[in-house]
Amino acid sequence: MSLSRTIFFFTALTLLSGCKQEEDANSKAVRKLSYTPTLINFGRNLPDLENEVSFPVWYNDSILVVHGIKKIERIYMIPSDDSDSSDIKYKRTYLFDKAGGIKELQIEEYYENSLISKSQFKYVKSVDEYGYGEVKRMASAMDFGDQYKVYKSNYFSDFLSYTYKEEGMTNYYVPDQKFWKVLKIDSLLAPGSDDRINYGTPAKLYRSFKVKNKVEESEVLEFEYDKSKKILLAISIDNYPFFTMRRFNFGEKDKCVGYIDSLFSGENCLNSIRTSITYQNEVLPVMIFHRHLNQKGELLYTETEQFNYEYFN
């Protein structure tokens, strides 16, 4: 990371209270966090990463097993234009086996509560040690979800290669930290302008970017962990001229209870989204509230996610 980018990264961390200076328990002091796992893998809880259906590590398989979860139905709701009610934006249904492995994913998209697209994926092999699952897209007359990506894998001694044939691009993952420098990446992979470099594995990312002119990084996605590397503290997305910072909040027993997304242009915060999570049995999310705020920190509207569960008998 360049010096200017580093300075801005940490400057942004101090401005994440809805574009206003607001103190909370997480910003008063740096403290050691204990690790309390929850169902959601927040490292892949971003739209672009969720749409990469070949890496189905969105949920903690150990928790799926402990609670005997067979199916998760996740419903995303947005405010209706002409009333105080909400409309469904999309519905995702995940089916699992008793070992916590994913078997099927179904994604339904809606417009004004009417179903407009339905995509279905079946996993033909178990997810491997890196977080990759071989998946087959099922034919459907209502499948218009072009944003969902299925990759083919190819493993080498020093890196992992996943190719998305429809766009002729490759996602490279480099697990070994000794190669985490742009010049080494160029000599190791010689990536094209549409290819993406990822430090880490699909299951746990540290940094992701594209390369131009061999040494210049662009569209940078960066993950900040605590010293134990177990707890995700922040995610930054550099998509010039905009910069988004997500900072996670922790509650009782240091369980993640939400996060704040703040959108910047230069050093000016344009808006923010304050997300809060409610749980059942301490680890299973039941409702997620995304409160959209303007530059002054005033509430504009709220989007919600509802989680429904079905269990093995």
C-alpha positions in Angstrom: 0.0 0.0 0.0 1.3 3.5 -0.9 2.0 6.0 2.0 -0.8 8.3 0.8 -3.3 5.3 0.7 -2.1 4.2 4.2 -2.6 7.6 5.6 -6.1 7.9 4.1 -7.0 4.4 5.3 -6.5 5.3 8.9 -7.9 8.8 8.6 -11.1 7.2 7.2 -11.3 4.9 10.3 -11.8 7.9 12.5 -14.7 9.3 10.4 -17.0 6.3 10.3 -19.8 7.5 12.7 -22.3 8.5 10.0 -20.1 11.4 8.7 -20.2 12.9 12.2 -17.8 12.7 15.2 -19.6 10.1 17.4 -18.0 8.2 20.2 -18.9 4.5 20.8 -17.4 1.7 22.8 -15.3 0.5 20.0 -13.6 3.8 19.2 -12.7 4.9 22.7 -9.7 2.7 23.0 -7.9 -0.1 21.3 -8.4 -3.3 23.3 -7.8 -7.0 22.8 -10.9 -8.7 21.4 -11.9 -12.3 22.2 -13.1 -14.4 19.3 -16.8 -15.3 19.3 -17.7 -16.9 16.0 -21.1 -16.3 14.5 -22.9 -17.8 11.5 -22.0 -15.2 8.9 -18.6 -15.1 7.3 -18.3 -11.3 7.2 -15.2 -11.6 5.0 -17.4 -12.6 2.1 -20.4 -10.6 3.0 -20.0 -8.2 0.1 -22.2 -8.1 -3.0 -19.5 -8.9 -5.5 -18.1 -11.7 -3.4 -21.5 -13.2 -2.6 -22.2 -13.3 -6.4 -19.2 -15.5 -6.9 -21.1 -18.7 -6.3 -18.1 -20.9 -6.8 -16.8 -19.8 -3.3 -19.8 -20.8 -1.1 -18.1 -19.9 2.3 -20.7 -17.4 3.3 -21.6 -19.3 6.5 -19.7 -21.0 9.3 -20.1 -24.8 8.6 -19.3 -25.7 12.3 -22.3 -23.6 13.5 -24.5 -25.1 10.8 -23.6 -28.6 12.2 -24.0 -27.7 15.9 -27.5 -26.2 15.3 -28.5 -28.9 12.7 -29.4 -26.3 10.1 -30.8 -27.8 6.9 -32.0 -24.6 5.1 -31.5 -20.9 5.4 -33.9 -18.5 3.7 -32.5 -14.9 3.5 -35.0 -12.2 2.4 -33.8 -8.7 1.6 -36.4 -6.0 1.8 -36.4 -2.4 0.6 -38.9 0.4 1.3 -41.8 0.6 -1.1 -42.1 3.7 -3.3 -45.7 4.4 -2.6 -46.4 3.3 1.0 -44.8 2.6 4.4 -44.5 -1.1 3.6 -41.5 -2.9 2.2 -40.9 -4.8 -1.1 -38.8 -7.9 -1.5 -35.5 -7.1 -3.4 -34.2 -10.6 -3.5 -34.5 -14.0 -1.7 -31.6 -16.4 -1.3 -32.2 -20.0 -0.2 -29.3 -22.2 0.9 -29.6 -26.0 1.4 -27.0 -27.9 3.4 -26.2 -31.5 4.3 -25.7 -32.7 7.9 -22.0 -32.0 7.7 -22.6 -28.3 7.0 -21.7 -28.6 3.3 -23.8 -26.6 0.8 -25.9 -28.6 -1.6 -27.9 -26.0 -3.4 -28.3 -22.2 -3.8 -31.4 -20.6 -5.2 -31.6 -16.8 -5.9 -34.9 -15.0 -6.7 -34.9 -11.4 -7.7 -38.0 -9.2 -7.4 -39.4 -5.9 -8.7 -42.3 -4.4 -6.8 -42.8 -7.8 -5.1 -43.1 -9.6 -8.5 -40.6 -12.3 -9.3 -38.5 -11.3 -12.3 -35.5 -13.7 -12.2 -34.7 -17.1 -10.7 -31.3 -18.7 -10.7 -30.4 -22.1 -9.3 -27.1 -23.7 -8.6 -26.3 -27.2 -7.4 -22.9 -28.1 -5.9 -21.6 -31.4 -7.3 -18.6 -31.6 -5.0 -17.8 -30.7 -1.4 -16.1 -27.3 -0.8 -12.3 -27.8 -0.8 -9.8 -26.6 1.8 -9.5 -23.2 0.0 -13.2 -22.5 -0.1 -13.9 -23.5 -3.7 -16.9 -25.6 -4.6 -17.6 -27.1 -8.0 -21.1 -26.0 -9.0 -23.5 -26.5 -11.8 -25.9 -23.8 -13.0 -29.3 -25.2 -13.6 -31.2 -24.2 -16.7 -34.2 -22.0 -16.1 -36.6 -19.9 -18.2 -36.4 -17.2 -15.6 -32.6 -17.1 -15.1 -31.5 -13.6 -16.0 -28.9 -13.2 -13.2 -25.8 -12.3 -15.3 -24.0 -11.1 -12.2 -23.6 -14.6 -10.7 -20.2 -16.1 -11.6 -19.2 -19.8 -11.9 -15.4 -20.4 -12.0 -13.2 -23.3 -13.1 -10.3 -24.1 -10.8 -6.6 -24.9 -11.7 -4.1 -25.3 -8.8 -0.4 -24.7 -8.9 2.3 -25.0 -6.3 2.5 -21.2 -5.5 -1.0 -20.0 -6.4 -4.6 -20.8 -7.1 -6.2 -20.0 -10.5 -10.0 -19.6 -11.0 -11.2 -18.7 -14.5 -14.5 -17.2 -15.4 -14.9 -18.1 -19.1 -17.8 -15.8 -19.9 -15.7 -12.7 -19.4 -12.3 -14.3 -20.1 -10.9 -13.2 -16.8 -9.1 -15.1 -14.0 -9.1 -14.7 -10.2 -5.6 -15.5 -8.8 -5.3 -16.4 -5.2 -1.8 -16.3 -3.5 -1.8 -18.0 -0.1 1.9 -17.6 0.7 2.8 -14.2 2.1 6.3 -14.2 0.6 4.8 -13.4 -2.8 2.6 -10.5 -1.6 4.4 -7.8 -3.6 3.3 -6.5 -6.9 6.6 -7.1 -8.7 6.7 -10.7 -7.5 3.1 -11.1 -8.6 3.9 -9.8 -12.1 6.7 -12.3 -12.5 4.7 -15.2 -11.0 1.4 -14.6 -12.8 1.8 -12.0 -15.5 -1.9 -11.0 -15.0 -4.0 -9.3 -17.6 -5.8 -6.0 -17.1 -9.1 -7.9 -16.4 -7.6 -10.4 -14.0 -7.8 -10.0 -10.2 -5.1 -10.7 -7.7 -6.1 -11.9 -4.2 -3.8 -12.3 -1.2 -5.0 -15.3 0.9 -7.6 -17.8 -0.1 -11.3 -17.6 -1.1 -12.2 -18.6 2.4 -10.0 -15.8 4.0 -9.0 -12.8 2.0 -6.4 -10.1 3.0 -6.1 -8.0 -0.1 -7.6 -8.0 -3.6 -6.8 -5.8 -6.6 -6.2 -5.4 -10.3 -2.8 -4.5 -11.8 -2.1 -2.0 -14.6 1.3 -1.1 -16.0 2.7 -4.1 -14.1 3.1 -2.2 -10.8 0.0 0.0 -10.3 -2.8 -1.4 -8.2 -6.5 -0.5 -8.9 -9.9 -1.4 -7.5 -8.3 -2.3 -4.2 -10.2 -4.3 -1.6 -8.4 -4.6 1.7 -9.2 -6.5 4.9 -7.8 -5.5 8.3 -7.7 -8.2 11.1 -6.6 -8.1 14.7 -3.3 -9.5 15.7 -4.7 -13.0 16.0 -5.9 -12.9 12.4 -9.2 -14.3 13.6 -11.3 -11.1 14.0 -12.1 -9.0 11.0 -12.0 -5.3 12.0 -12.4 -3.4 8.8 -12.8 -3.6 5.0 -11.8 -0.8 2.6 -12.8 -0.5 -1.0 -10.9 1.8 -3.2 -12.8 2.5 -6.4 -11.4 5.9 -7.5 -12.7 8.6 -7.2 -14.7 7.0 -4.4 -13.5 5.1 -1.3 -15.7 3.0 1.0 -14.7 1.9 4.5 -16.6 -0.7 6.5 -15.8 -0.9 10.2 -17.2 -3.6 12.4 -18.8 -3.1 15.8 -18.6 -5.7 18.6 -20.9 -6.2 21.6 -21.2 -8.7 24.4 -18.5 -11.4 24.4 -17.0 -9.5 21.4 -19.6 -10.8 19.0 -20.0 -8.8 15.8 -23.3 -6.8 16.2 -23.0 -4.7 13.1 -20.9 -2.4 11.0 -20.7 1.0 9.5 -20.1 1.7 5.8 -19.0 5.2 4.9 -18.6 6.5 1.4 -15.8 9.1 0.8 -14.8 11.3 -2.1 -11.4 12.6 -1.2 -11.6 13.3 2.5 -15.3 14.2 2.3 -17.8 11.7 3.6 -20.8 11.6 1.3 -23.1 9.2 3.2 -23.1 6.1 5.4 -25.0 3.0 6.2 -25.2 1.8 9.8 -25.9 -1.9 10.0 -27.1 -3.7 13.2 -27.7 -7.4 13.6 -30.1 -9.2 16.0 -29.4 -12.8 16.9 -31.2 -15.9 18.3 -29.2 -18.4 20.3 -26.4 -15.8 20.3 -25.0 -16.9 16.9 -27.8 -17.1 14.4 -28.9 -13.8 12.8 -32.6 -13.3 12.6 -32.8 -9.6 11.4 -30.3 -7.2 9.9 -31.1 -3.5 9.7 -29.3 -1.3 7.2 -30.0 2.3 8.1 -29.0 4.7 5.3 -27.9 8.2 6.5 -27.1 11.4 4.7 -24.0 13.5 5.1 -25.4 15.1 8.2 -26.1 11.7 9.8 -29.9 12.0 9.3 -31.9 8.8 8.6 -33.0 8.5 5.0 -34.5 5.0 4.8 -33.9 1.5 6.2 -33.4 -1.8 4.4 -33.8 -5.1 6.2 -32.7 -8.7 5.9 -34.7 -11.5 7.5 -33.3 -15.0 8.1 -35.5 -18.1 8.4 -34.2 -21.5 9.3 -35.2 -25.1 8.8 -33.6 -27.8 10.8 -32.8 -31.5 10.5 -35.1 -33.6 12.6 
